[in-house]
Amino acid sequence: MARSDDRPRGDLTSGPITKTLLAFAAPTLLSNMLQSLNGSVNSIWVGRMLGESALAATANSNVVMFLVFASVFGFGMAATVKVGQHFGARDIDAARRTFGTAIGFCGVLAIIVAIGGWLLAPALLRALATPGDSFALALAYLRVIFVAMPASMLSVMLAMGLRGSGDAATPLRFMILTVALDIVFNPLLIRGIGPFPKLGIAGSALSTAVASILGLVGMVAWVYAKDLPLRLRGAELAYLIPRRDELRYIVTKGLPMGAQMLVISAAGIVMVGLVNREGLLSSAAYGASLQLWTYLQMPAMAIGAAVSAMAAQAIGARLPHRLGRITRAGVIANIAMTGALTALLMLFDRSALVLFLGPDSPAVPLARHIQLLASWSFILFGVTIVLFGTMRAGGVVWAPLIVLGISMYPVRLGFYVLAYPVLGSDALWYAFPVGSVAALALAIVAYRRPGWRMAAHAVASEECAEGTHVDGELSGRMQPAL
């Protein structure tokens, strides 16, 4: 295979590990925060301008969107890992082949999803038991969102591919553009301000669609204008036709990665159902807590993504001695960042909670109690995500899925069932740290299994580039310490 002898842009295999990790994680963290901010602001526009029924309609539609993007996330992470491995091995042509397959596959999948979503939208909303007064609004919103699905899915895939090549700044630039456009266009298209038509809730969806399309066009133009390593030109455009070996890797690794998000989401839905049994006060307090926990999880997700990209490049560059150091830096960074956020939340929990509940709400004391019992568990969750990031870079995808399944169902729910007669509703809040401790313990066991580490020796070879290794479970006894 032809390889470039020059160090490509986006190299993550040299230099101070902690500095590189933080510099790479920061843009990803900002992107995640912007996405959450975008959703919050759009919900405010819809709720204030169109009322509760419209807001409920967007909430029901967003459940469907999450399920779709969970699979895209999995395929995107698989592409990130493979691109990172090739990039670390200085095999830029192989990285472009993987990237082309991912984009081509995602494009075809997005068109299928868009057409199928438009046709099946009524059935999907009925399956979610969408209230009758929100059904028509949800249908209008969801169908426009499905029309925009190809641009949104391709933007996600392009951003994740760029991160695999060590570029987290470009996705951030165009996330800022997309969010700004969406926030500005929402009220204009909902109300029909100035030259814009008055479209109601469909205007909110169209705003998201227009912002996604313009963001995608801008990001593609930037990739070519800056001649970034993953751009495809001339004969390389044939890489957009998915290759069987590359596609096999993306699908077989991507499905379990996407399933991890579904497992977490389903566990969250179960917990909401259990909390709702405790009454309106508990539901309101828990809902406010969830809003704060969304931000507590962001550092771990960004650091985990950075660890995965750095570890993938280290594996491709045949630098296995860096894996333990990358993981250790990620663990320390997570403990510092998530720990600091948790401490701030504990100090100013009342001020944060009244933003959602109001200063006189009787749910505020209960929400503070929930925060005290459960918030610190997200520090452990972050360490688990970092370990998963390193293992994912070596091709291990089933172990994290199994760990999550065990910790969130038999452990977390089992603790709730056994402890509820003694602790009452507190069994719900204690179940979070119990599940997090179990997940971390199991993740450490999986991380320290030695077999998958031999992927660091083989991944840059012709055999590995052709996707012949299976789940990174190769023989060998290399085991860098955590």
C-alpha positions in Angstrom: 0.0 0.0 0.0 1.2 3.5 -0.8 1.9 5.6 2.2 2.8 9.2 2.7 6.1 9.7 4.4 5.1 13.2 5.5 3.3 13.8 8.8 -0.3 14.6 7.9 -2.4 17.4 9.4 -4.4 16.1 12.4 -1.7 13.8 13.6 -2.5 12.7 17.2 0.4 10.2 17.7 3.1 12.5 19.0 3.5 15.4 21.4 2.3 15.7 25.0 -0.7 13.4 25.4 -2.7 15.4 27.9 -2.3 18.6 26.0 -3.3 16.9 22.7 -6.2 15.2 24.4 -7.6 18.4 25.9 -7.0 20.4 22.7 -8.9 17.8 20.7 -11.7 17.3 23.3 -12.5 21.0 23.7 -14.1 21.5 20.2 -16.1 18.3 20.6 -17.3 19.5 24.0 -18.3 22.9 22.6 -20.2 21.1 19.7 -22.1 19.0 22.2 -23.0 22.1 24.3 -24.1 23.9 21.2 -26.4 21.1 20.1 -28.1 21.0 23.5 -28.4 24.8 23.4 -29.9 24.6 20.0 -32.5 22.2 21.1 -33.4 24.2 24.2 -33.7 27.5 22.2 -35.8 25.9 19.5 -38.1 24.4 22.2 -38.5 27.9 23.7 -39.4 29.4 20.3 -42.0 26.6 19.6 -43.4 26.7 23.1 -43.7 30.5 23.4 -45.0 31.0 19.8 -47.2 28.0 19.2 -48.1 26.6 22.7 -48.0 23.4 24.6 -49.4 21.2 21.9 -46.7 22.2 19.4 -44.0 21.7 22.1 -45.4 18.2 22.8 -45.4 17.5 19.0 -41.7 18.3 18.7 -40.9 16.2 21.7 -42.7 13.2 20.2 -40.9 13.7 16.9 -37.5 14.1 18.6 -37.9 10.6 20.1 -38.1 9.2 16.5 -35.1 11.3 15.4 -33.1 10.0 18.3 -33.7 6.4 17.3 -32.6 7.2 13.7 -29.4 9.1 14.8 -28.4 6.4 17.2 -27.7 4.1 14.3 -25.9 6.9 12.4 -23.8 7.5 15.5 -22.7 3.9 15.6 -21.7 3.8 11.9 -20.0 7.2 12.3 -18.0 6.0 15.3 -16.9 2.8 13.4 -15.8 5.1 10.5 -14.0 7.3 13.0 -12.0 4.4 14.4 -11.1 2.9 11.0 -10.1 6.3 9.6 -8.0 7.0 12.7 -6.3 3.7 12.4 -5.3 4.3 8.8 -4.4 7.9 9.5 -2.1 6.8 12.3 -0.5 4.4 9.9 0.1 7.3 7.5 -2.0 5.5 4.9 -4.0 8.4 3.7 -5.4 6.6 0.7 -6.8 3.9 2.9 -8.3 6.5 5.2 -10.0 8.1 2.1 -11.4 4.7 1.0 -12.9 4.1 4.4 -14.3 7.6 4.5 -15.7 7.3 1.0 -17.4 4.1 1.9 -18.9 5.7 5.0 -20.2 8.7 3.2 -21.6 6.6 0.3 -23.3 4.2 2.6 -24.7 7.0 4.8 -26.0 8.8 1.7 -27.9 5.8 0.4 -29.2 5.0 4.0 -30.3 8.6 4.5 -32.3 8.6 1.3 -34.0 5.4 2.3 -34.7 6.8 5.8 -36.1 10.0 4.3 -38.5 8.3 2.0 -39.5 5.6 4.5 -39.9 8.2 7.3 -42.2 10.4 5.2 -44.4 7.4 4.4 -44.3 5.8 7.9 -44.5 9.0 9.9 -48.2 8.6 10.9 -47.6 5.0 12.0 -44.5 6.0 14.0 -46.4 8.7 15.9 -49.3 6.3 16.6 -46.8 3.8 18.0 -45.6 6.5 20.4 -49.2 7.2 21.4 -48.9 10.8 20.4 -51.8 12.8 21.9 -54.6 13.6 19.4 -54.3 17.4 19.7 -50.6 17.1 18.9 -50.8 14.5 16.2 -51.3 16.8 13.2 -48.6 19.2 14.4 -46.1 16.3 15.1 -46.8 14.8 11.6 -46.1 18.1 9.8 -42.9 18.6 11.9 -41.7 15.1 11.5 -42.1 14.9 7.7 -40.1 18.1 7.1 -37.4 16.8 9.4 -37.3 13.5 7.4 -36.9 15.5 4.2 -33.8 17.1 5.8 -32.5 13.8 7.0 -29.9 13.2 4.2 -28.2 16.5 5.0 -28.3 15.9 8.8 -26.9 12.4 8.5 -24.2 13.3 6.1 -23.1 16.2 8.3 -22.8 13.8 11.3 -20.8 11.3 9.2 -18.6 14.0 7.8 -17.9 15.5 11.2 -17.0 12.1 12.7 -14.8 11.2 9.8 -12.9 14.5 10.2 -12.4 13.7 13.9 -10.9 10.4 13.0 -8.4 12.3 11.0 -7.6 14.5 14.0 -9.7 17.5 13.0 -12.2 18.5 15.7 -12.1 22.2 14.8 -13.8 22.0 11.4 -16.9 20.2 12.8 -17.1 22.9 15.5 -16.9 25.8 13.0 -19.9 24.5 11.1 -21.8 23.4 14.2 -21.6 27.1 15.2 -22.9 28.1 11.8 -25.7 25.5 11.8 -26.9 26.4 15.3 -26.8 30.1 14.6 -28.9 29.7 11.4 -31.4 27.4 13.1 -31.9 29.8 16.0 -32.4 32.8 13.7 -34.6 31.1 11.1 -36.9 29.5 13.7 -39.0 32.5 14.7 -38.8 34.0 11.2 -40.4 30.9 9.6 -42.8 30.1 12.5 -44.3 33.6 12.5 -43.7 34.7 8.9 -41.6 37.7 9.8 -40.5 40.0 7.0 -40.2 38.2 3.6 -40.5 34.7 5.2 -43.7 32.7 4.9 -45.7 31.9 8.0 -45.4 28.1 8.4 -46.1 27.4 12.0 -44.5 24.3 13.4 -43.4 23.3 9.9 -41.4 26.5 9.9 -39.4 25.2 12.9 -38.6 22.0 11.1 -37.8 23.9 7.9 -35.4 26.1 9.8 -33.6 23.0 11.0 -33.6 21.6 7.5 -32.2 24.8 5.9 -29.5 25.2 8.6 -28.5 21.5 8.2 -28.2 21.9 4.4 -26.2 25.1 4.5 -24.0 23.7 7.2 -23.2 20.6 5.2 -22.5 22.6 2.0 -20.3 25.0 4.0 -18.3 22.1 5.6 -17.8 20.3 2.2 -16.6 23.6 0.6 -14.2 24.1 3.5 -12.8 20.6 3.2 -11.9 21.2 -0.4 -10.9 24.9 0.0 -8.4 23.9 2.7 -7.4 20.7 0.9 -8.0 18.6 4.0 -6.6 15.1 4.0 -10.0 13.3 3.6 -11.1 15.2 0.5 -11.8 13.0 -2.5 -10.8 14.1 -6.0 -10.7 12.5 -9.5 -10.5 8.7 -9.4 -10.9 8.9 -5.6 -14.5 9.8 -6.1 -15.1 6.1 -6.9 -14.5 5.5 -3.2 -18.0 6.8 -2.6 -19.2 3.4 -3.9 -19.1 1.3 -0.8 -16.4 -1.5 -0.8 -17.6 -4.8 0.7 -14.7 -5.1 3.2 -15.0 -1.5 4.4 -18.7 -1.7 4.6 -18.5 -5.0 6.6 -16.4 -3.3 9.2 -18.6 -0.2 9.4 -21.8 -2.2 9.7 -20.6 -5.0 12.0 -18.9 -2.5 14.4 -21.4 0.3 14.0 -24.5 -1.6 14.9 -23.3 -2.6 18.4 -22.0 1.0 18.9 -25.4 2.4 18.0 -27.1 -0.2 20.2 -25.2 1.2 23.2 -27.0 4.5 22.8 -30.3 2.6 22.5 -29.6 0.7 25.7 -28.9 3.9 27.6 -32.0 5.6 26.2 -34.3 2.6 27.0 -32.9 2.5 30.5 -33.7 6.2 30.8 -37.3 5.6 29.7 -37.7 2.9 32.2 -36.5 5.2 35.0 -38.9 7.9 33.9 -41.7 5.4 34.1 -40.7 4.3 37.6 -40.3 7.9 38.8 -43.8 8.8 37.4 -45.2 6.2 39.8 -44.0 8.4 42.7 -46.3 11.3 41.7 -46.1 14.7 40.1 -43.7 16.2 42.6 -41.1 13.4 42.0 -41.6 13.7 38.2 -40.9 17.4 38.2 -37.9 17.1 40.5 -36.5 14.3 38.4 -37.1 16.2 35.1 -35.2 19.2 36.4 -32.3 16.9 37.5 -32.2 15.3 34.1 -31.7 18.8 32.5 -28.6 19.3 34.7 -27.3 15.8 34.2 -27.3 16.4 30.5 -24.5 18.9 31.0 -22.7 16.7 33.5 -22.3 14.0 30.9 -20.9 16.2 28.2 -17.2 16.2 29.3 -17.2 12.4 29.5 -18.6 12.1 26.0 -16.1 14.6 24.5 -13.1 13.1 26.3 -14.2 9.6 25.4 -14.4 10.6 21.7 -11.0 12.2 21.9 -9.5 9.1 23.6 -11.0 6.9 20.9 -9.5 9.0 18.0 -6.1 9.2 19.7 -6.0 5.5 20.5 -7.1 4.6 17.0 -4.2 6.6 15.5 -1.8 5.2 18.0 -2.9 1.6 17.0 -2.5 2.4 13.4 1.0 4.0 14.0 2.1 0.8 15.9 2.5 2.8 19.1 0.8 0.4 21.6 2.8 1.9 24.5 0.7 5.1 24.2 -2.6 3.4 24.8 -2.3 3.2 28.6 -1.0 6.8 28.7 -3.9 8.0 26.6 -6.4 6.2 28.7 -4.8 7.5 31.9 -4.9 11.1 30.6 -8.5 10.7 29.7 -9.4 9.3 33.1 -7.7 12.1 34.9 -9.2 14.8 32.6 -12.7 13.3 33.1 -12.3 13.2 36.9 -11.1 16.8 36.9 -13.7 18.2 34.5 -16.8 16.2 35.6 -15.7 16.5 39.2 -15.5 20.2 39.0 -18.9 20.5 37.3 -20.4 18.2 39.9 -18.9 20.3 42.7 -20.3 23.5 41.2 -23.7 21.9 40.9 -23.6 20.8 44.5 -22.7 24.4 45.6 -25.2 26.1 43.4 -27.9 23.4 43.0 -30.8 25.5 44.2 -30.0 28.4 41.8 -29.7 26.0 38.9 -32.9 24.0 39.7 -35.1 27.1 40.1 -34.4 27.9 36.5 -36.5 24.9 35.6 -38.9 24.6 38.6 -39.3 28.2 39.7 -38.3 29.6 43.1 -41.4 28.6 45.0 -41.8 25.1 43.6 -42.2 22.4 46.3 -40.2 20.1 44.0 -36.9 22.1 44.5 -36.0 20.4 47.9 -36.6 17.0 46.4 -34.6 17.8 43.3 -31.7 19.0 45.6 -32.0 15.7 47.4 -31.8 13.7 44.1 -28.7 15.7 43.1 -27.0 15.0 46.4 -27.5 11.2 46.1 -26.9 10.7 42.4 -25.0 13.4 40.7 -21.5 12.2 41.8 -22.1 8.9 40.0 -21.5 10.7 36.6 -17.8 10.9 37.5 -17.7 7.1 37.5 -19.8 7.1 34.3 -17.1 9.3 32.7 -14.3 6.9 33.6 -16.3 4.0 32.1 -16.8 6.0 28.8 -13.0 6.7 28.6 -12.2 3.0 29.0 -14.8 2.2 26.3 -13.2 4.8 24.0 -9.8 3.0 24.1 -11.4 -0.5 23.6 -13.5 0.8 20.7 -10.3 2.0 19.0 -9.1 -1.6 19.1 -12.2 -2.9 17.5 -14.0 -4.1 20.7 -17.7 -3.2 20.5 -19.6 -6.0 22.1 -18.0 -5.8 25.6 -19.2 -2.2 26.2 -22.7 -3.1 25.0 -22.8 -6.1 27.4 -21.4 -4.0 30.3 -24.1 -1.4 29.8 -26.8 -3.9 29.5 -25.8 -5.6 32.7 -25.2 -2.5 34.8 -28.4 -0.7 33.6 -30.9 -3.6 33.8 -30.2 -6.5 36.2 -28.0 -4.3 38.5 -29.7 -0.9 38.5 -33.3 -2.2 38.2 -32.5 -5.2 40.4 -31.3 -2.9 43.2 -34.4 -0.8 42.9 -36.7 -3.8 43.2 -34.8 -5.2 46.2 -34.2 -1.8 48.0 -37.6 -0.2 47.4 -39.3 -1.8 50.4 -36.6 -0.5 52.7 -35.6 2.9 51.1 -38.8 3.9 49.3 -38.3 6.4 46.5 -34.7 6.8 47.5 -34.1 3.4 45.9 -34.5 5.2 42.6 -31.8 7.8 43.3 -29.4 5.3 44.9 -29.8 3.0 41.8 -27.7 5.5 39.7 -24.5 5.2 41.7 -25.0 1.5 42.2 -25.3 1.0 38.4 -22.3 3.3 37.8 -20.1 1.4 40.2 -21.1 -1.9 38.5 -20.4 -0.5 35.0 -17.0 0.8 36.0 -16.0 -2.5 37.7 -17.0 -4.5 34.6 -15.4 -2.0 32.2 -12.1 -2.3 34.1 -12.3 -6.1 33.8 -13.0 -5.8 30.0 -10.3 -3.2 29.5 -7.6 -5.3 31.2 -8.3 -8.4 29.0 -5.1 -8.8 27.0 -6.3 -10.3 23.7 -7.6 -7.2 21.9 -4.4 -5.3 22.5 -2.6 -7.2 19.7 -4.7 -5.1 17.3 -2.1 -2.4 18.0 0.5 -4.6 16.2 -1.6 -5.8 13.3 -4.0 -3.1 12.3 -1.6 -1.2 9.9 -0.8 -4.4 8.0 -2.5 -5.4 4.8 -4.5 -8.1 6.5 -5.9 -5.7 9.0 -6.6 -3.0 6.4 -8.7 -5.5 4.6 -10.8 -6.0 7.7 -9.9 -9.6 8.4 -9.5 -9.3 12.2 -12.6 -9.9 14.2 -13.6 -7.5 17.0 -10.0 -6.9 17.8 -9.9 -10.2 19.8 -6.4 -11.3 18.6 -4.0 -13.4 20.4 -1.3 -11.9 22.5 -0.4 -10.7 26.0 0.4 -7.0 25.6 -1.3 -5.2 28.5 -0.4 -1.5 29.2 -1.4 -0.5 32.7 -4.3 1.9 33.3 
